[in-house]
């Protein structure tokens, strides 16, 4: 709290002094600011240095403060990842672990999560669990959902069949045609007596207004906003966004993956008439972890409401004893500012390290940290089939140019880059050796690894893994392969832009 007050007061002082300086007669104040301004920049630089960030992040901040000091100070006040800002979020980690321990300890839930996998997969599940992932669930059925039509059809059908509760959470939820259709389906179930909880991110879903949400509240739907951007805690929360997409119905069926709720995900965007994405339908015991993650986020977002507590959800209505016969197994991994470590990043590294034949990655934004980039480069150099499926046309110029700056070492090492040519490719998937796949909400970039609340489902030795391989092969056929010979011929101006964007990529 003390640091927060100091920084807020500092901002107010700087703004007020700046206003006084507009009066040219205030020479002494101008001189004072001339002294305070460089001291504040030096002070921020010292804080960044003492936080022991990655060398890339530290260098990026130093360069911005040196060459664009005014912008650098503003960016740091809003997006700086100092430890004191994480304190509130770190408190959530133990709460989540406590909840899940209680769930597993409840004998009446009859939770038996065991592994009947190959030695390699079984070892990997244990490694990922040590990294913060949930237990591996063998009594779980999964289905790959390709693109918006199939995904929203399945979600709406599950909503219509709900009997006890619907938990729904999205980073982006738009009040457009598909958003209204889902909302109206939720309202219908709420009026029928089903408990509905609706959680949306304050930044990603900033377009939601009272006129859209009020009919939901009038029908009895519980609505919560995750860290509103227009709040007294703006500087504390704006950089930590909830990028998860979760739907859980009656604790028996759930969904997660790359799709938010909006017409563009159905290819109704003028800019992207084709939107390529992937989602996952889950039935069975892996839903225990998915449900726990939603409840953690829900209780955080409603922390000021004394009517909500963990105890209210510790019953079989939310965690029913169920089995879904299927091949393979599923392991849910969640990460974010509340995690002790970068759980999803570490899980993906563990999966890719285990590769013997192939590593296929689909991501709309490719801004990897040094460890991930090195692993992919060395794997390609060692003869492993490394492929990156990437949008041919991006929705972010800055991220796109930063992403392409990482292509050179991969292409030189023998990796393959595929530009999806039919539209925007938004899926977030890693496939290894046609046996293990991870699909979820996290892009392969530093923001997803370190700053956002994300979710991933790791699937082992399942038919769903083969379905993911099938979609990859179709996408490669609909893509243009980028070769080193062609990529190296790009112009000098483009290389300069890529290098500049890469320089600030640790801040993206």
Helices and strands as residue ranges (DSSP letters): H 2-21, H 27-50, H 55-67, H 69-79, H 83-105, G 107-109, H 119-130, E 140-146, H 147-160, E 165-170, H 177-191, E 195-201, H 210-218, E 222-226, H 234-237, E 246-249, E 253-257, G 263-266, E 275-276, E 278-284, H 287-301, G 310-313, E 329-335, H 343-353, E 358-362, E 366-367, H 370-381, E 385-391, H 397-404, H 407-413, E 416-420, E 424-425, E 429-432, E 436-440, E 444-445, H 446-450, E 454-460, H 463-477, E 479-482, H 484-487, H 492-504, G 505-507
